[in-house]
Amino acid sequence: MSGSCGEGLVVTAVPLLVLEITTDPRDVSLVTVVGQLPWLLLSLVAGALIDAVPRRALLSAAFAVQAVTALVLAAAAAGGWLGLPLLLAVSFVVVAAQVVVEGVRGAMVPDVVDSDRLDAANARMMVIDRGVVQFTVPPVAGLLVALSTGAPAWIAASAALVALALTRGLPVHVPVSRRPGHPLRGITDGLRFLVASPLLRAITIKVAIGSLAFTTGYATFVLYATEVLHANAVGYGLLLGASALGWVLSSFLVGRLTARFGYSGAMRGGAAIAALCMLVLWVVPPRWPLVAAVLVLFAGSTLAWNVGSQSSRQRFTPPELLGRVLAGHRALTWSFMPVGGLLGGLVATHWGLRSTWLVAAVVDAAGLLLVWRALSAEAFERERTAVEPA
């Protein structure tokens, strides 16, 4: 949680700091674009490392990078050296470290959790990362920026250092792949397995299109909050906190929904509600309580999809390929986020900030319709009988 808090403080604070330099939607959307590029550029390499080297060492290195980057941001704020290039560089480096952190944690869950508790473990991790952390961190970050531009960075550096210290308590006997040969061979093995599985391929396609839609709406969300909803820095943090509240509340229901409707029903339903929420954000009156309520529902429906998506990859992937499959999934899906960021900036510039949600809703709904049949209950059962041991 400490690492997520540090990363969340920086990621929340940077768009607010950019607003002190420029309010051009294209410049603001660049923060989202650059901040998501590591998922495209580094995910596959990170996946190969996760399966080939001790995972505790990777976590330690990632948290150390986050700590140093936060210290640089804090020093720049104290010295009055903040500029758009520096803020873009900070976004890139912090997220690059997070690529490693997310990959290691996802690969370690099946090693320490029984199969029948996998869904609950994934839900709890997602709630901690995107629920508890995002519920508390964004409002705190907004308040800290209002008090001092460098305060979030100092606290983020401290949180990263705490996370670095805590990694010493992790087990060192985590299974890793030591397969000889060129590193690119290992990367292609993971991608080949991911693409060859009809179910995992369909999930990846939907997440890729959904990622594009999500960032189309959220790339200029800080401007939407400040100019359309007339929220200040604290209000912007509270709106992000509303999304986190949705994660926390839905975590008590995800297990029951999955048990009642299976992965197929829970994931289809969650994705459909998420697309509808984007459409509602386009038409809802510009009052922050209404927008906050929609964000709660949007986040809750997204968690239902994410738990099923992550658990499916963990259940239906051989352990020796898991790190590379998880990383390959992120590379193929989250790489669409920079495209969504650019699209969101262009749409906001030419048709207004609220129009980004209409475009996002159309794109997201199209992605769901494309894979609807491939996410049937029969498809999940076929994958289970083909991959899981009897």
C-alpha positions as CSV (number, residue, x, y, z in Angstrom):
1,M,0.0,0.0,0.0
2,S,2.9,2.4,0.7
3,G,4.1,2.1,-2.8
4,S,0.7,2.7,-4.3
5,C,0.3,5.8,-2.0
6,G,3.5,7.2,-3.3
7,E,2.7,6.6,-6.9
8,G,-0.8,7.9,-6.4
9,L,0.4,11.1,-4.8
10,V,2.6,11.9,-7.8
11,V,0.2,10.9,-10.5
12,T,-2.6,13.0,-8.9
13,A,-0.4,16.0,-8.2
14,V,1.3,16.3,-11.6
15,P,-1.9,17.3,-13.6
16,L,-2.6,20.0,-10.9
17,L,0.9,21.3,-11.2
18,V,0.6,21.3,-15.0
19,L,-2.4,23.7,-14.6
20,E,-0.1,26.2,-13.0
21,I,1.8,26.2,-16.2
22,T,-0.8,25.9,-19.0
23,T,-4.6,25.2,-19.4
24,D,-4.3,24.1,-23.1
25,P,-6.2,20.8,-23.3
26,R,-3.6,19.4,-25.7
27,D,-0.8,20.1,-23.2
28,V,-2.8,18.8,-20.3
29,S,-3.6,15.6,-22.2
30,L,0.1,15.1,-22.8
31,V,0.5,14.1,-19.1
32,T,-1.8,11.2,-19.7
33,V,-0.1,10.2,-23.0
34,V,3.4,10.3,-21.6
35,G,2.4,8.7,-18.3
36,Q,0.9,5.7,-20.1
37,L,3.8,5.2,-22.6
38,P,5.7,2.9,-20.2
39,W,2.9,0.3,-20.5
40,L,3.6,0.2,-24.2
41,L,7.4,0.5,-24.2
42,L,8.4,-1.5,-21.1
43,S,5.7,-4.1,-20.3
44,L,7.1,-6.9,-22.4
45,V,10.6,-6.4,-21.1
46,A,9.3,-6.3,-17.5
47,G,7.4,-9.5,-18.1
48,A,10.5,-11.3,-19.2
49,L,12.4,-10.1,-16.1
50,I,9.6,-11.1,-13.8
51,D,9.8,-14.7,-15.0
52,A,13.6,-14.7,-15.1
53,V,15.0,-12.9,-12.0
54,P,14.1,-12.8,-8.3
55,R,10.9,-10.8,-8.0
56,R,11.7,-9.3,-4.6
57,A,14.8,-7.6,-6.2
58,L,12.6,-6.2,-9.0
59,L,10.2,-4.7,-6.5
60,S,13.0,-3.1,-4.5
61,A,14.5,-1.5,-7.6
62,A,11.1,-0.2,-8.7
63,F,10.4,1.4,-5.3
64,A,13.9,2.9,-5.2
65,V,13.3,4.6,-8.6
66,Q,10.0,6.0,-7.4
67,A,11.6,7.4,-4.3
68,V,14.4,9.1,-6.3
69,T,12.0,10.5,-8.9
70,A,9.7,11.9,-6.1
71,L,12.7,13.6,-4.5
72,V,13.7,15.2,-7.8
73,L,10.1,16.6,-8.2
74,A,10.2,17.9,-4.6
75,A,13.5,19.6,-5.1
76,A,12.3,21.2,-8.4
77,A,9.2,22.5,-6.7
78,A,11.2,24.0,-3.8
79,G,13.7,25.6,-6.2
80,G,11.0,27.0,-8.6
81,W,12.2,24.8,-11.5
82,L,8.9,23.2,-12.4
83,G,8.2,23.1,-16.1
84,L,6.1,20.9,-18.5
85,P,9.1,18.8,-19.7
86,L,10.1,18.0,-16.1
87,L,6.6,17.0,-15.2
88,L,6.2,14.8,-18.2
89,A,9.5,13.1,-17.4
90,V,8.3,12.5,-13.8
91,S,5.1,11.0,-15.0
92,F,7.0,8.6,-17.3
93,V,9.5,7.4,-14.8
94,V,7.0,6.9,-11.9
95,V,4.7,4.9,-14.2
96,A,7.7,3.0,-15.6
97,A,8.4,1.8,-12.1
98,Q,4.8,1.0,-11.6
99,V,4.9,-1.3,-14.6
100,V,7.3,-3.5,-12.7
101,V,5.4,-3.3,-9.4
102,E,2.1,-4.3,-11.0
103,G,3.6,-7.1,-12.9
104,V,5.4,-8.6,-9.9
105,R,2.4,-8.4,-7.7
106,G,0.1,-10.0,-10.2
107,A,2.6,-12.9,-10.8
108,M,3.1,-13.5,-7.1
109,V,-0.6,-13.8,-6.1
110,P,-1.1,-17.4,-7.3
111,D,2.1,-18.4,-5.5
112,V,0.8,-17.4,-2.1
113,V,-3.0,-17.8,-2.4
114,D,-5.0,-21.0,-2.9
115,S,-7.0,-21.3,-6.1
116,D,-10.4,-21.0,-4.4
117,R,-9.3,-17.7,-2.8
118,L,-7.9,-16.2,-6.0
119,D,-10.9,-13.9,-6.8
120,A,-11.1,-12.6,-3.3
121,A,-7.3,-11.9,-3.2
122,N,-7.4,-10.0,-6.5
123,A,-10.4,-8.0,-5.4
124,R,-8.6,-7.0,-2.2
125,M,-5.5,-6.0,-4.0
126,M,-7.4,-3.9,-6.5
127,V,-9.4,-2.3,-3.7
128,I,-6.2,-1.4,-1.8
129,D,-4.6,0.0,-4.9
130,R,-7.6,1.7,-6.6
131,G,-9.9,1.9,-3.6
132,V,-8.4,2.7,-0.3
133,V,-5.4,4.4,-1.8
134,Q,-7.3,6.4,-4.3
135,F,-10.1,7.2,-1.8
136,T,-7.6,8.9,0.5
137,V,-4.7,9.9,-1.8
138,P,-6.4,12.2,-4.3
139,P,-8.1,14.5,-1.8
140,V,-4.9,14.6,0.2
141,A,-2.9,15.4,-2.9
142,G,-5.2,18.2,-3.9
143,L,-5.0,19.7,-0.4
144,L,-1.2,19.3,-0.3
145,V,-0.8,21.0,-3.7
146,A,-3.0,23.9,-2.5
147,L,-0.8,24.3,0.6
148,S,2.6,23.7,-1.1
149,T,3.5,22.5,-4.6
150,G,6.3,20.3,-3.3
151,A,4.5,18.7,-0.4
152,P,3.0,15.7,-2.3
153,A,6.4,14.8,-3.7
154,W,8.1,14.8,-0.3
155,I,5.4,12.5,1.1
156,A,5.5,10.3,-2.0
157,A,9.3,9.8,-1.6
158,S,8.8,8.8,2.0
159,A,6.1,6.3,1.1
160,A,8.3,4.7,-1.6
161,L,11.1,4.4,0.9
162,V,8.7,2.6,3.3
163,A,7.6,0.3,0.6
164,L,11.3,-0.4,-0.2
165,A,11.9,-1.4,3.4
166,L,8.9,-3.7,3.5
167,T,10.0,-5.7,0.5
168,R,12.6,-7.3,2.7
169,G,9.7,-9.3,4.4
170,L,8.6,-10.9,1.1
171,P,9.5,-14.6,0.4
172,V,12.6,-15.1,-1.7
173,H,11.8,-18.6,-2.9
174,V,9.3,-17.5,-5.6
175,P,9.3,-19.8,-8.7
176,V,11.0,-18.1,-11.7
177,S,11.8,-19.2,-15.2
178,R,15.4,-19.9,-16.0
179,R,15.0,-20.9,-19.6
180,P,18.1,-20.4,-21.6
181,G,18.2,-18.5,-24.9
182,H,17.6,-15.1,-26.2
183,P,15.3,-12.9,-24.0
184,L,13.1,-12.1,-27.0
185,R,12.3,-15.8,-27.2
186,G,10.7,-15.8,-23.8
187,I,8.7,-12.6,-24.7
188,T,7.2,-14.2,-27.8
189,D,6.3,-17.4,-25.9
190,G,4.1,-15.3,-23.6
191,L,2.5,-13.4,-26.4
192,R,1.9,-16.6,-28.4
193,F,0.1,-18.2,-25.5
194,L,-2.0,-15.1,-24.9
195,V,-3.1,-14.8,-28.5
196,A,-3.7,-18.5,-29.0
197,S,-6.3,-18.7,-26.2
198,P,-9.7,-17.6,-27.6
199,L,-10.9,-16.5,-24.2
200,L,-7.8,-14.6,-23.1
201,R,-7.6,-13.1,-26.6
202,A,-11.1,-11.8,-26.4
203,I,-10.5,-10.3,-22.9
204,T,-7.4,-8.6,-24.2
205,I,-9.2,-7.1,-27.1
206,K,-12.0,-5.7,-24.9
207,V,-9.5,-4.3,-22.4
208,A,-7.5,-2.7,-25.2
209,I,-10.6,-0.9,-26.6
210,G,-11.8,-0.1,-23.1
211,S,-8.5,1.4,-22.2
212,L,-8.7,3.7,-25.3
213,A,-12.2,4.7,-24.3
214,F,-11.3,5.3,-20.6
215,T,-8.3,7.6,-21.4
216,T,-10.4,9.5,-24.0
217,G,-12.7,10.6,-21.2
218,Y,-10.1,10.9,-18.4
219,A,-7.2,12.6,-20.3
220,T,-8.7,16.1,-19.7
221,F,-10.7,15.2,-16.6
222,V,-8.8,17.8,-14.5
223,L,-10.1,20.5,-16.9
224,Y,-13.6,18.9,-16.9
225,A,-13.5,19.1,-13.1
226,T,-12.2,22.7,-12.8
227,E,-13.9,24.4,-15.8
228,V,-17.1,22.5,-16.2
229,L,-17.8,21.5,-12.6
230,H,-15.9,24.5,-11.1
231,A,-14.0,22.4,-8.6
232,N,-10.8,23.5,-7.0
233,A,-7.8,21.3,-6.3
234,V,-9.4,19.7,-3.3
235,G,-12.7,19.2,-5.2
236,Y,-10.7,17.5,-8.0
237,G,-9.2,15.1,-5.5
238,L,-12.6,14.4,-4.0
239,L,-14.0,13.5,-7.4
240,L,-11.2,11.0,-7.9
241,G,-12.0,9.8,-4.4
242,A,-15.5,9.1,-5.6
243,S,-14.2,6.6,-8.1
244,A,-12.2,4.9,-5.3
245,L,-15.3,4.7,-3.2
246,G,-16.9,2.7,-5.9
247,W,-14.1,0.2,-5.8
248,V,-14.4,-0.2,-2.1
249,L,-18.2,-0.6,-2.0
250,S,-18.3,-3.0,-5.0
251,S,-15.6,-5.2,-3.4
252,F,-18.2,-6.6,-1.0
253,L,-20.4,-7.6,-4.0
254,V,-18.0,-8.9,-6.6
255,G,-17.6,-12.3,-5.0
256,R,-21.3,-12.8,-4.7
257,L,-21.9,-11.7,-8.3
258,T,-19.2,-14.0,-9.6
259,A,-20.6,-16.9,-7.7
260,R,-24.1,-16.2,-8.9
261,F,-23.5,-15.3,-12.5
262,G,-20.1,-16.7,-13.1
263,Y,-17.2,-14.8,-14.8
264,S,-19.2,-14.5,-18.0
265,G,-22.2,-12.8,-16.4
266,A,-20.3,-10.6,-14.0
267,M,-17.8,-9.4,-16.6
268,R,-20.4,-8.8,-19.3
269,G,-22.7,-6.9,-16.9
270,G,-19.8,-4.9,-15.4
271,A,-18.6,-3.8,-18.9
272,A,-22.1,-2.9,-20.1
273,I,-22.7,-0.7,-17.0
274,A,-19.3,1.0,-17.4
275,A,-20.1,2.0,-21.0
276,L,-23.5,3.3,-19.9
277,C,-21.9,5.4,-17.2
278,M,-19.6,7.1,-19.8
279,L,-22.7,8.0,-21.8
280,V,-24.4,9.4,-18.6
281,L,-21.3,11.6,-17.9
282,W,-22.0,13.2,-21.3
283,V,-25.6,14.2,-20.5
284,V,-25.6,14.6,-16.7
285,P,-26.0,18.2,-15.5
286,P,-22.7,19.7,-14.5
287,R,-23.1,19.3,-10.8
288,W,-20.3,17.6,-8.9
289,P,-22.6,15.4,-6.6
290,L,-24.3,13.9,-9.7
291,V,-21.0,13.3,-11.4
292,A,-19.5,11.8,-8.3
293,A,-22.4,9.4,-8.0
294,V,-21.9,8.2,-11.6
295,L,-18.1,7.8,-10.9
296,V,-19.0,5.5,-8.0
297,L,-21.1,3.3,-10.2
298,F,-18.6,3.4,-13.0
299,A,-15.7,2.3,-10.7
300,G,-17.8,-0.4,-9.1
301,S,-18.8,-2.0,-12.4
302,T,-15.1,-1.8,-13.6
303,L,-14.0,-3.8,-10.6
304,A,-16.4,-6.6,-11.5
305,W,-14.7,-6.8,-14.9
306,N,-11.2,-6.4,-13.6
307,V,-11.4,-9.2,-11.0
308,G,-12.7,-11.7,-13.6
309,S,-10.2,-10.5,-16.2
310,Q,-7.1,-10.9,-13.9
311,S,-8.3,-14.1,-12.3
312,S,-8.9,-15.7,-15.7
313,R,-5.3,-15.0,-16.8
314,Q,-4.0,-16.4,-13.5
315,R,-6.1,-19.5,-13.6
316,F,-5.6,-20.4,-17.3
317,T,-1.9,-19.6,-17.7
318,P,1.0,-22.0,-16.8
319,P,3.0,-20.6,-13.9
320,E,6.2,-20.5,-15.8
321,L,4.6,-18.1,-18.4
322,L,2.4,-16.0,-16.0
323,G,4.7,-13.0,-15.7
324,R,5.1,-12.7,-19.5
325,V,1.4,-13.3,-20.2
326,L,0.4,-10.7,-17.7
327,A,2.9,-8.2,-19.1
328,G,1.9,-9.1,-22.7
329,H,-1.7,-8.4,-21.8
330,R,-0.8,-5.0,-20.4
331,A,1.5,-4.2,-23.4
332,L,-1.3,-5.0,-25.9
333,T,-4.0,-3.2,-23.9
334,W,-2.6,-0.3,-22.0
335,S,-0.6,0.8,-25.0
336,F,-3.9,2.1,-26.3
337,M,-4.0,4.6,-23.5
338,P,-1.7,7.2,-25.1
339,V,-3.9,7.0,-28.2
340,G,-6.9,7.7,-26.0
341,G,-5.1,10.5,-24.4
342,L,-4.4,12.2,-27.7
343,L,-7.9,11.6,-28.9
344,G,-9.4,13.0,-25.7
345,G,-7.3,16.2,-26.1
346,L,-8.3,16.7,-29.7
347,V,-12.0,16.0,-29.0
348,A,-12.0,18.4,-26.0
349,T,-10.3,21.1,-28.1
350,H,-12.7,21.0,-31.0
351,W,-16.0,19.9,-29.5
352,G,-15.7,20.6,-25.8
353,L,-14.7,18.9,-22.6
354,R,-18.0,17.0,-22.1
355,S,-17.9,15.5,-25.7
356,T,-15.0,13.3,-24.7
357,W,-17.4,11.1,-22.7
358,L,-19.7,10.6,-25.7
359,V,-16.8,9.4,-27.8
360,A,-15.6,7.2,-24.9
361,A,-19.0,5.6,-24.5
362,V,-19.3,4.8,-28.2
363,V,-15.8,3.3,-28.4
364,D,-16.3,1.2,-25.2
365,A,-19.7,-0.1,-26.3
366,A,-18.3,-1.1,-29.7
367,G,-15.5,-3.1,-28.0
368,L,-18.0,-5.0,-25.8
369,L,-20.2,-5.9,-28.7
370,L,-17.2,-7.1,-30.6
371,V,-16.3,-9.8,-28.0
372,W,-19.7,-10.4,-26.4
373,R,-20.1,-14.0,-27.8
374,A,-16.5,-14.9,-27.0
375,L,-17.2,-14.2,-23.3
376,S,-20.0,-16.7,-23.0
377,A,-20.2,-19.1,-20.0
378,E,-19.4,-22.0,-22.4
379,A,-16.1,-20.2,-23.5
380,F,-15.0,-20.0,-19.8
381,E,-15.9,-23.7,-19.3
382,R,-13.9,-24.8,-22.4
383,E,-10.9,-22.9,-21.2
384,R,-11.1,-24.4,-17.8
385,T,-11.3,-28.0,-19.0
386,A,-8.5,-27.4,-21.6
387,V,-6.0,-25.8,-19.2
388,E,-6.7,-26.6,-15.6
389,P,-5.7,-30.0,-14.3
390,A,-8.4,-32.5,-13.5
